[in-house]
């Protein structure tokens, strides 16, 4: 019983790796940038490739990204209601 508790305690302390995505900046306002993530998926029935776009609000603390830049963002703690991603680097 003691070993099961110690294993469960150690699992809680393990830090998960942050997700990283690459996209382009389509909007900017202060320290907030809007990053468009584009990916291709195959339609289940027609097997045609489709482009799916998603906008993500991200935090740019040093305000280095400009509209049109390719950037890498990573998941983190929530910064505001809609913002929980941080700018990792400008590519």
C-alpha beads as a LAMMPS data file, in Angstrom:
LAMMPS data file: protein, C-alpha beads

91 atoms
90 bonds

1 atom types
1 bond types

-500.0 500.0 xlo xhi
-500.0 500.0 ylo yhi
-500.0 500.0 zlo zhi

Masses

1 110.0

Atoms # bond

1 1 1 0.000 0.000 0.000
2 1 1 2.808 2.350 0.832
3 1 1 4.460 1.835 -2.568
4 1 1 1.231 2.659 -4.435
5 1 1 0.920 5.944 -2.554
6 1 1 4.525 6.851 -3.244
7 1 1 4.072 6.132 -6.975
8 1 1 0.936 8.302 -7.091
9 1 1 2.749 11.125 -5.277
10 1 1 5.650 11.000 -7.732
11 1 1 3.305 11.093 -10.741
12 1 1 1.836 14.394 -9.536
13 1 1 5.284 15.998 -9.413
14 1 1 6.186 15.138 -13.022
15 1 1 5.969 18.228 -15.228
16 1 1 4.373 17.684 -18.607
17 1 1 6.079 19.038 -21.721
18 1 1 4.489 22.151 -23.191
19 1 1 2.824 21.907 -26.588
20 1 1 4.479 23.909 -29.349
21 1 1 2.842 25.146 -32.547
22 1 1 4.113 27.066 -35.563
23 1 1 2.002 29.672 -37.336
24 1 1 1.956 33.182 -38.749
25 1 1 0.975 36.439 -37.033
26 1 1 -2.256 37.866 -38.469
27 1 1 -3.070 40.464 -35.812
28 1 1 -1.337 42.473 -33.111
29 1 1 -2.522 44.716 -30.299
30 1 1 -0.074 45.648 -27.554
31 1 1 1.435 42.512 -26.046
32 1 1 -1.187 40.244 -27.616
33 1 1 -0.674 38.644 -31.018
34 1 1 -3.168 36.564 -32.996
35 1 1 -1.453 33.557 -34.561
36 1 1 -3.086 31.583 -37.369
37 1 1 -2.321 27.867 -37.225
38 1 1 -2.861 26.075 -40.543
39 1 1 -2.999 22.302 -40.887
40 1 1 -4.209 19.848 -43.514
41 1 1 -6.634 17.032 -42.768
42 1 1 -8.189 14.376 -44.964
43 1 1 -11.998 14.313 -45.252
44 1 1 -13.405 11.097 -43.795
45 1 1 -15.813 10.368 -46.613
46 1 1 -14.405 12.031 -49.725
47 1 1 -10.705 11.601 -48.836
48 1 1 -9.928 15.094 -50.103
49 1 1 -7.280 17.203 -48.366
50 1 1 -8.782 20.202 -46.595
51 1 1 -7.051 23.176 -45.005
52 1 1 -8.186 23.935 -41.459
53 1 1 -7.258 27.288 -39.925
54 1 1 -7.419 28.257 -36.265
55 1 1 -6.627 31.580 -34.604
56 1 1 -4.901 31.519 -31.219
57 1 1 -4.241 34.515 -28.982
58 1 1 -0.690 34.519 -27.680
59 1 1 1.348 36.692 -25.279
60 1 1 4.314 38.594 -26.760
61 1 1 6.036 40.151 -23.740
62 1 1 8.822 41.997 -25.596
63 1 1 6.613 42.923 -28.578
64 1 1 9.101 41.571 -31.150
65 1 1 6.635 39.867 -33.528
66 1 1 5.183 41.781 -36.454
67 1 1 2.225 40.989 -38.711
68 1 1 3.254 38.370 -41.269
69 1 1 6.085 36.833 -39.201
70 1 1 6.327 33.073 -38.765
71 1 1 6.411 32.313 -35.034
72 1 1 6.579 29.372 -32.649
73 1 1 4.252 29.501 -29.644
74 1 1 4.049 27.238 -26.613
75 1 1 1.265 26.367 -24.202
76 1 1 1.458 27.665 -20.649
77 1 1 -0.576 28.935 -17.744
78 1 1 -3.597 31.146 -18.469
79 1 1 -2.650 34.825 -18.806
80 1 1 -6.157 36.156 -19.440
81 1 1 -9.608 34.840 -20.358
82 1 1 -8.653 33.849 -23.924
83 1 1 -4.859 33.839 -23.755
84 1 1 -2.857 30.846 -22.518
85 1 1 -0.091 30.650 -25.143
86 1 1 3.284 32.444 -25.079
87 1 1 5.552 33.461 -27.911
88 1 1 8.573 31.164 -27.886
89 1 1 10.549 32.583 -30.820
90 1 1 10.225 34.351 -34.135
91 1 1 11.323 32.103 -36.993

Bonds

1 1 1 2
2 1 2 3
3 1 3 4
4 1 4 5
5 1 5 6
6 1 6 7
7 1 7 8
8 1 8 9
9 1 9 10
10 1 10 11
11 1 11 12
12 1 12 13
13 1 13 14
14 1 14 15
15 1 15 16
16 1 16 17
17 1 17 18
18 1 18 19
19 1 19 20
20 1 20 21
21 1 21 22
22 1 22 23
23 1 23 24
24 1 24 25
25 1 25 26
26 1 26 27
27 1 27 28
28 1 28 29
29 1 29 30
30 1 30 31
31 1 31 32
32 1 32 33
33 1 33 34
34 1 34 35
35 1 35 36
36 1 36 37
37 1 37 38
38 1 38 39
39 1 39 40
40 1 40 41
41 1 41 42
42 1 42 43
43 1 43 44
44 1 44 45
45 1 45 46
46 1 46 47
47 1 47 48
48 1 48 49
49 1 49 50
50 1 50 51
51 1 51 52
52 1 52 53
53 1 53 54
54 1 54 55
55 1 55 56
56 1 56 57
57 1 57 58
58 1 58 59
59 1 59 60
60 1 60 61
61 1 61 62
62 1 62 63
63 1 63 64
64 1 64 65
65 1 65 66
66 1 66 67
67 1 67 68
68 1 68 69
69 1 69 70
70 1 70 71
71 1 71 72
72 1 72 73
73 1 73 74
74 1 74 75
75 1 75 76
76 1 76 77
77 1 77 78
78 1 78 79
79 1 79 80
80 1 80 81
81 1 81 82
82 1 82 83
83 1 83 84
84 1 84 85
85 1 85 86
86 1 86 87
87 1 87 88
88 1 88 89
89 1 89 90
90 1 90 91
